[in-house]
Amino acid sequence: MKGKEIEELARIFGIHPDLLPHVPELLGDLWSLGVPPDLVVGLIRPLDLPPDSSSVLDLGCGKGAVAIHLALELGLRVTGIDLFTPFVEKAREIAREKGVEGHCRFMREDIRERARKTGSFDVAILIWVGDALGDLQAAVGGLRRQVAPGGKMVIADAYRKGNARTIPHLEHCPTRDEALRQLASWGDIILQELVIPKERIAALYRDYLGALQQGADRISRNHPELEPRLREHLLVQEQMCEVLKTSTVPAIWLLKKND
């Protein structure tokens, strides 16, 4: 990887560059790295997209959990894009194990570069990749370039609870009104907003931190010199999860491109 790619990946994972080679082991116990895939499937299922012929683009696909569930449950053809090679390789491996390698194509690519291109997908997805494409307005701008006229877009992010002006470490996080304004700024139609249930979020953070601790323990046994870095990372992630849990409302939006 190039120096800039290493810096970008370290920023995305919120991790020190020294730990980047160990991310596959650090997150080895997790397949889904974001929104529970069943929630995304539940948003897309009512669209009644024809199986086998309908195409989906998943930007920042991670290990392919959402993409593979869409292929398994809805028969959709999904292209997953991620910058982190080990995740792309793992996604391909799981697709083979699940028997949907014919419906899933996983590619290593910078999603920022892909977002500047044009496509003709039926659906484009962006699930919790932070500010990689900018704010919500910029993210929708990138997504809508990927879909055909009338195509659908799924984007997951979070907005601030109440009227809090800023959130420590998440100063970019908008209010709900700001989020809706940005989402609709291109003239697209917001078809649905799904607030992720509190119990699902609590379980997601609990599972994430538990898996992170187990991964850190494994790495520390083989690389004791990394233990201080790992301990620091765990502390930061615990603090971040607490901030997210108490101060934000995670949501998924389904949009229709209005051209």
Order of alpha helices (4+ residues) and beta strands (2+ residues): alpha-alpha-alpha-beta-alpha-beta-alpha-beta-alpha-beta-alpha-beta-alpha-beta-alpha-alpha-beta
